[in-house]
Amino acid sequence: MKCIDKPFMYKFILAICVLIGIFSISMLLGAVNTSVRDVWLALTSSQQNSTITIIREIRLPREIAAVFVGAALGVSGAIMQGLTRNPLADPGLLGITAGANAALAITIVLIPSANYFVIMFACMIGAMMGALLVLGIGALHKGGFSPFRILLAGAAVSAFFYALAEGIGLYFKVSKNISMWTAGGLIGTTWNQLQIIVPFILLGIIVSICLSRHLTILSLSEEVAIGLGEKINHIKMILFSIMIILAGTSVALVGSLAFVGLMIPHLVRAIVGTDYRKVLPMSAILGACFMLIANTIGRTIQAPYETPIAAIVSIIGLPFFLYIVHKGGKRWI
Amino acid sequence: MVRLLVYDLNVSYEENLIVKDLNIHIPDKKITTIIGSNGCGKSTLLKAMTRIIPYRAGIIAFDGVRIEDEDTKSLAKKMAILPQITENAVGLTVGELVSYGRHPYQKGWGRLTQKDSEVIDWALEVTGTAAYKYQLIDTLSGGQRQRVWIAMSLAQETEMIFLDEPTTYLDIAHQLEILMLLQKLNKEQERTIVMVLHDINQAARFADYIIALKDGQVVKAGSVEEVIQREVLKEVFQIDAEIGRDIRTHKPMCISYDLLKGEECPNEKVTYSDTSVINART
């Protein structure tokens, strides 16, 4: 048996085709009518007219951002679920996005002139703080890593960080700036931002896929992992850092988005099983597809006005979350 | 010849000292069984010997090197450990799980070499699980699952295999099947096997060497004849045992037993990790 078995290869190739298809369609749809020819010219030529400029400078960076953020959230959710052996793990539910959010608020107040690079790092540090707090609270209690205890800790820590961000926003009168970042979704994503963030996301995804077999072993049980010669603390640290990078950069780019990291890995497992060598690459692709769709709906459902992408994701995500709690939770716990 | 030596071992779980000044050795190429009542530290000892839990004091040496000084990956090529069955292999196929036995030999993403594939197929064959290779673990029965996990540790190609209560949750026929499989591996491939067992008679039938523990200390370690004795069982399990001979295998066996008079269920001292075992046995 080869590790890449044939059925998985077919599924993976199919998923990439679907991604390309969705990407193409979403390029065509939007507030401004565009033709296939316009899109083609925007991508391949250096011609200039208003439609082509809209596609090239507004729509294209947004769609690319959607692809990378979706992939990052999908992969970080999958890593988190594997590491904590918790089916309900999601960067948005475990204090990570809230932490990044609070760090964003603090940065905007302390360094009003902060450039994108600084904000991204602030988000990562915030994400790390959030995660450490939640996992720390979980570890305080003997046998504390039960899925529901972690989830409760996540809810509490998230509430705290959101309150902190709100408080800072109100007190220093920067609420508008903050909400521009957090609720804005992908609106106004520029090539500059992409240039800074995409390399981090790409690197994170590639490294995590290289380490995916370690993640599978950890997800089985720590005893099995040690028996197979795994340096578990070492590998947990690396995977944890990758997850923070992926989740932190996503927040820097789109603000808080719960549920993507929860849903995507579960969908993926239904398709390819639980071997993370297959789950991680597939999560990246399906996460990208999902965000593209959500983003396109956000742009078109009441064009020319934007519907916040967070709202769309939550509307799809909440029923799914309840479904997992009801059904999937049982056999993991 | 002895490759694994335990000297003055102390292991504690939180504040409690579970294993106290324990000295044992594991005979090479033999089947060693650790017996004792619930909470006597037998699983703890197994976990300490396989570096799953740290120990407080003493020495555990493998081939003359302290196990904590040896690279964990190279140790994984010498000793395999099968913990008590976890239910988390949900969603993996049998082939996928067994292929993870090659983990210590792999680099990078984990593409299997020709050698890896051969070893995996061999492990599936020996354990009689080759037919399920493409099935999900979830769809197998308890006995089949246990054989798949054993296949995974075989794929690790180690000289020593440690098993923590490999027969728990299985019915008596499947228990025997697993133990006979282990015996076959020991006889035909000279694998050293160390396991924790609950059943005295199974230990007597399959072990070459028995270590009987009580309160984290060795009561008696030696051959079956030496350990399966009235006095030893009295000390270890607080039972009054009648020892006879198995009419087929001619090994010593406990034919009948009573609780010692005046003792009120001394075995009720149940630890957290052992409750599941009790449930499974009742």
Interface residues (C-beta under 8 A of the other chain):
Chain A: M1 K2 C3 I4 R85 I209 C210 S212 R213 T216 I217 S219 L220 S221 E222 E223 V224 I226 G227 L228 G229 E230 K231 R269 G273 T274 D275 R277 R331 W332
Chain B: K47 T50 R51 I52 T72 K73 S74 L75 A76 K77 M79 A80 I81 L82 P83 T86 E87 N88 A89 V90 G91 L92 T93 G95 E96 S99 Y100 G101 H103 P104 Q106 G108 W109 G110 R111 L112 S117 I120 K133 L136 S153 Q156
